[in-house]
């Protein structure tokens, strides 16, 4: 029996929208992370 209290996300994008989003990401059109932004901790040796 399926649990009806959990609804899976439904994303409806056309192929053209997905291609555009990937191009935007690859060309840096999603903006830049500021230098003072919180970053994951990387232990330095």
Gaussian input, Z-matrix of N, CA and C with variables (Angstrom, degrees):
# hf/3-21g

backbone

0 1
 N
 C     1     B1
 C     2     B2     1     A1
 N     3     B3     2     A2     1     D1
 C     4     B4     3     A3     2     D2
 C     5     B5     4     A4     3     D3
 N     6     B6     5     A5     4     D4
 C     7     B7     6     A6     5     D5
 C     8     B8     7     A7     6     D6
 N     9     B9     8     A8     7     D7
 C    10    B10     9     A9     8     D8
 C    11    B11    10    A10     9     D9
 N    12    B12    11    A11    10    D10
 C    13    B13    12    A12    11    D11
 C    14    B14    13    A13    12    D12
 N    15    B15    14    A14    13    D13
 C    16    B16    15    A15    14    D14
 C    17    B17    16    A16    15    D15
 N    18    B18    17    A17    16    D16
 C    19    B19    18    A18    17    D17
 C    20    B20    19    A19    18    D18
 N    21    B21    20    A20    19    D19
 C    22    B22    21    A21    20    D20
 C    23    B23    22    A22    21    D21
 N    24    B24    23    A23    22    D22
 C    25    B25    24    A24    23    D23
 C    26    B26    25    A25    24    D24
 N    27    B27    26    A26    25    D25
 C    28    B28    27    A27    26    D26
 C    29    B29    28    A28    27    D27
 N    30    B30    29    A29    28    D28
 C    31    B31    30    A30    29    D29
 C    32    B32    31    A31    30    D30
 N    33    B33    32    A32    31    D31
 C    34    B34    33    A33    32    D32
 C    35    B35    34    A34    33    D33
 N    36    B36    35    A35    34    D34
 C    37    B37    36    A36    35    D35
 C    38    B38    37    A37    36    D36
 N    39    B39    38    A38    37    D37
 C    40    B40    39    A39    38    D38
 C    41    B41    40    A40    39    D39
 N    42    B42    41    A41    40    D40
 C    43    B43    42    A42    41    D41
 C    44    B44    43    A43    42    D42
 N    45    B45    44    A44    43    D43
 C    46    B46    45    A45    44    D44
 C    47    B47    46    A46    45    D45
 N    48    B48    47    A47    46    D46
 C    49    B49    48    A48    47    D47
 C    50    B50    49    A49    48    D48
 N    51    B51    50    A50    49    D49
 C    52    B52    51    A51    50    D50
 C    53    B53    52    A52    51    D51
 N    54    B54    53    A53    52    D52
 C    55    B55    54    A54    53    D53
 C    56    B56    55    A55    54    D54
 N    57    B57    56    A56    55    D55
 C    58    B58    57    A57    56    D56
 C    59    B59    58    A58    57    D57
 N    60    B60    59    A59    58    D58
 C    61    B61    60    A60    59    D59
 C    62    B62    61    A61    60    D60
 N    63    B63    62    A62    61    D61
 C    64    B64    63    A63    62    D62
 C    65    B65    64    A64    63    D63
 N    66    B66    65    A65    64    D64
 C    67    B67    66    A66    65    D65
 C    68    B68    67    A67    66    D66
 N    69    B69    68    A68    67    D67
 C    70    B70    69    A69    68    D68
 C    71    B71    70    A70    69    D69
 N    72    B72    71    A71    70    D70
 C    73    B73    72    A72    71    D71
 C    74    B74    73    A73    72    D72
 N    75    B75    74    A74    73    D73
 C    76    B76    75    A75    74    D74
 C    77    B77    76    A76    75    D75
 N    78    B78    77    A77    76    D76
 C    79    B79    78    A78    77    D77
 C    80    B80    79    A79    78    D78
 N    81    B81    80    A80    79    D79
 C    82    B82    81    A81    80    D80
 C    83    B83    82    A82    81    D81
 N    84    B84    83    A83    82    D82
 C    85    B85    84    A84    83    D83
 C    86    B86    85    A85    84    D84
 N    87    B87    86    A86    85    D85
 C    88    B88    87    A87    86    D86
 C    89    B89    88    A88    87    D87
 N    90    B90    89    A89    88    D88
 C    91    B91    90    A90    89    D89
 C    92    B92    91    A91    90    D90
 N    93    B93    92    A92    91    D91
 C    94    B94    93    A93    92    D92
 C    95    B95    94    A94    93    D93
 N    96    B96    95    A95    94    D94
 C    97    B97    96    A96    95    D95
 C    98    B98    97    A97    96    D96
 N    99    B99    98    A98    97    D97
 C   100   B100    99    A99    98    D98
 C   101   B101   100   A100    99    D99
 N   102   B102   101   A101   100   D100
 C   103   B103   102   A102   101   D101
 C   104   B104   103   A103   102   D102
 N   105   B105   104   A104   103   D103
 C   106   B106   105   A105   104   D104
 C   107   B107   106   A106   105   D105
 N   108   B108   107   A107   106   D106
 C   109   B109   108   A108   107   D107
 C   110   B110   109   A109   108   D108
 N   111   B111   110   A110   109   D109
 C   112   B112   111   A111   110   D110
 C   113   B113   112   A112   111   D111
 N   114   B114   113   A113   112   D112
 C   115   B115   114   A114   113   D113
 C   116   B116   115   A115   114   D114
 N   117   B117   116   A116   115   D115
 C   118   B118   117   A117   116   D116
 C   119   B119   118   A118   117   D117
 N   120   B120   119   A119   118   D118
 C   121   B121   120   A120   119   D119
 C   122   B122   121   A121   120   D120
 N   123   B123   122   A122   121   D121
 C   124   B124   123   A123   122   D122
 C   125   B125   124   A124   123   D123
 N   126   B126   125   A125   124   D124
 C   127   B127   126   A126   125   D125
 C   128   B128   127   A127   126   D126
 N   129   B129   128   A128   127   D127
 C   130   B130   129   A129   128   D128
 C   131   B131   130   A130   129   D129
 N   132   B132   131   A131   130   D130
 C   133   B133   132   A132   131   D131
 C   134   B134   133   A133   132   D132

   B1=1.4489
   B2=1.5227
   B3=1.3053
   B4=1.4515
   B5=1.5166
   B6=1.3292
   B7=1.4595
   B8=1.5241
   B9=1.3076
   B10=1.4665
   B11=1.5240
   B12=1.3476
   B13=1.4624
   B14=1.5269
   B15=1.3300
   B16=1.4598
   B17=1.5196
   B18=1.3072
   B19=1.4622
   B20=1.5223
   B21=1.3031
   B22=1.4565
   B23=1.5223
   B24=1.3436
   B25=1.4611
   B26=1.5300
   B27=1.2738
   B28=1.4541
   B29=1.5224
   B30=1.3051
   B31=1.4587
   B32=1.5150
   B33=1.3151
   B34=1.4588
   B35=1.5238
   B36=1.3193
   B37=1.4488
   B38=1.5238
   B39=1.3051
   B40=1.4567
   B41=1.5301
   B42=1.3099
   B43=1.4585
   B44=1.5255
   B45=1.3186
   B46=1.4664
   B47=1.5302
   B48=1.3501
   B49=1.4656
   B50=1.5300
   B51=1.3215
   B52=1.4576
   B53=1.5189
   B54=1.3180
   B55=1.4652
   B56=1.5233
   B57=1.3359
   B58=1.4685
   B59=1.5216
   B60=1.3233
   B61=1.4610
   B62=1.5273
   B63=1.3198
   B64=1.4633
   B65=1.5258
   B66=1.3170
   B67=1.4729
   B68=1.5189
   B69=1.3325
   B70=1.4635
   B71=1.5243
   B72=1.3362
   B73=1.4626
   B74=1.5235
   B75=1.3269
   B76=1.4663
   B77=1.5182
   B78=1.3258
   B79=1.4629
   B80=1.5269
   B81=1.3488
   B82=1.4586
   B83=1.5148
   B84=1.3039
   B85=1.4688
   B86=1.5298
   B87=1.3403
   B88=1.4593
   B89=1.5185
   B90=1.3154
   B91=1.4569
   B92=1.5107
   B93=1.3274
   B94=1.4540
   B95=1.5194
   B96=1.3122
   B97=1.4562
   B98=1.5249
   B99=1.3415
   B100=1.4695
   B101=1.5281
   B102=1.3281
   B103=1.4612
   B104=1.5202
   B105=1.3410
   B106=1.4635
   B107=1.5350
   B108=1.3260
   B109=1.4647
   B110=1.5270
   B111=1.3100
   B112=1.4609
   B113=1.5238
   B114=1.3024
   B115=1.4561
   B116=1.5210
   B117=1.3200
   B118=1.4628
   B119=1.5241
   B120=1.3096
   B121=1.4574
   B122=1.5214
   B123=1.3032
   B124=1.4642
   B125=1.5209
   B126=1.3213
   B127=1.4576
   B128=1.5202
   B129=1.3087
   B130=1.4596
   B131=1.5149
   B132=1.3010
   B133=1.4691
   B134=1.5052
   A1=109.54
   A2=116.46
   A3=122.11
   A4=111.04
   A5=116.14
   A6=121.47
   A7=108.72
   A8=117.47
   A9=121.04
   A10=112.37
   A11=118.65
   A12=120.09
   A13=111.37
   A14=116.74
   A15=120.62
   A16=108.95
   A17=115.68
   A18=120.35
   A19=107.87
   A20=116.48
   A21=120.66
   A22=110.05
   A23=116.65
   A24=118.96
   A25=110.72
   A26=115.87
   A27=121.74
   A28=107.94
   A29=116.31
   A30=120.67
   A31=107.40
   A32=115.43
   A33=119.49
   A34=108.78
   A35=115.58
   A36=121.58
   A37=107.86
   A38=114.09
   A39=118.02
   A40=108.87
   A41=116.93
   A42=120.89
   A43=110.10
   A44=117.07
   A45=120.84
   A46=111.38
   A47=117.47
   A48=120.78
   A49=110.84
   A50=116.84
   A51=120.23
   A52=110.14
   A53=117.08
   A54=121.57
   A55=110.04
   A56=117.37
   A57=121.21
   A58=110.78
   A59=117.68
   A60=121.10
   A61=110.94
   A62=117.40
   A63=120.65
   A64=111.35
   A65=116.95
   A66=120.17
   A67=110.23
   A68=116.95
   A69=120.47
   A70=110.42
   A71=116.81
   A72=120.82
   A73=110.76
   A74=116.55
   A75=120.84
   A76=112.73
   A77=118.15
   A78=121.70
   A79=112.64
   A80=116.86
   A81=120.24
   A82=114.63
   A83=117.06
   A84=120.22
   A85=113.21
   A86=117.30
   A87=120.15
   A88=110.96
   A89=117.29
   A90=121.01
   A91=111.17
   A92=114.77
   A93=120.56
   A94=109.18
   A95=115.29
   A96=120.85
   A97=107.43
   A98=117.76
   A99=120.31
   A100=110.96
   A101=116.25
   A102=121.33
   A103=112.40
   A104=117.50
   A105=120.61
   A106=112.50
   A107=117.80
   A108=121.16
   A109=110.52
   A110=116.49
   A111=120.50
   A112=108.55
   A113=115.97
   A114=121.76
   A115=109.45
   A116=117.00
   A117=119.35
   A118=110.03
   A119=116.10
   A120=120.33
   A121=110.32
   A122=116.66
   A123=122.27
   A124=107.66
   A125=115.74
   A126=119.83
   A127=109.14
   A128=115.75
   A129=120.35
   A130=109.07
   A131=115.61
   A132=120.55
   A133=110.03
   D1=134.83
   D2=-177.77
   D3=-83.28
   D4=136.35
   D5=178.07
   D6=-77.64
   D7=109.01
   D8=-176.02
   D9=-79.25
   D10=-6.48
   D11=179.23
   D12=-79.43
   D13=-14.38
   D14=177.82
   D15=-106.20
   D16=122.76
   D17=179.74
   D18=-112.70
   D19=122.87
   D20=178.58
   D21=-73.24
   D22=145.21
   D23=178.42
   D24=-66.17
   D25=144.67
   D26=178.70
   D27=-121.09
   D28=114.48
   D29=-179.35
   D30=-107.12
   D31=125.07
   D32=-179.53
   D33=-119.29
   D34=96.55
   D35=177.51
   D36=-125.19
   D37=145.58
   D38=175.11
   D39=-78.34
   D40=163.95
   D41=177.22
   D42=-59.16
   D43=-39.52
   D44=179.71
   D45=-62.77
   D46=-37.89
   D47=179.10
   D48=-68.03
   D49=-38.54
   D50=178.53
   D51=-66.36
   D52=-44.52
   D53=178.23
   D54=-60.66
   D55=-43.75
   D56=179.45
   D57=-62.54
   D58=-42.42
   D59=179.40
   D60=-63.00
   D61=-42.27
   D62=178.24
   D63=-65.04
   D64=-40.44
   D65=177.24
   D66=-64.11
   D67=-44.23
   D68=178.71
   D69=-58.96
   D70=-44.65
   D71=179.46
   D72=-62.66
   D73=-47.77
   D74=-176.80
   D75=-64.82
   D76=-28.94
   D77=-179.71
   D78=-96.54
   D79=10.23
   D80=175.16
   D81=73.51
   D82=25.21
   D83=-177.52
   D84=-85.27
   D85=5.08
   D86=177.69
   D87=-92.64
   D88=8.83
   D89=179.84
   D90=93.93
   D91=-177.58
   D92=-179.01
   D93=-124.70
   D94=154.89
   D95=177.38
   D96=-84.92
   D97=123.10
   D98=179.25
   D99=-62.39
   D100=150.91
   D101=-179.35
   D102=-59.12
   D103=-31.91
   D104=-176.65
   D105=-93.58
   D106=11.71
   D107=179.95
   D108=-72.84
   D109=152.30
   D110=176.35
   D111=-64.54
   D112=131.71
   D113=-179.16
   D114=-125.62
   D115=153.40
   D116=175.35
   D117=-60.18
   D118=145.34
   D119=179.91
   D120=-74.56
   D121=130.01
   D122=174.82
   D123=-119.86
   D124=116.16
   D125=-179.54
   D126=-68.80
   D127=128.14
   D128=178.15
   D129=-97.21
   D130=133.96
   D131=-178.65
   D132=-85.93

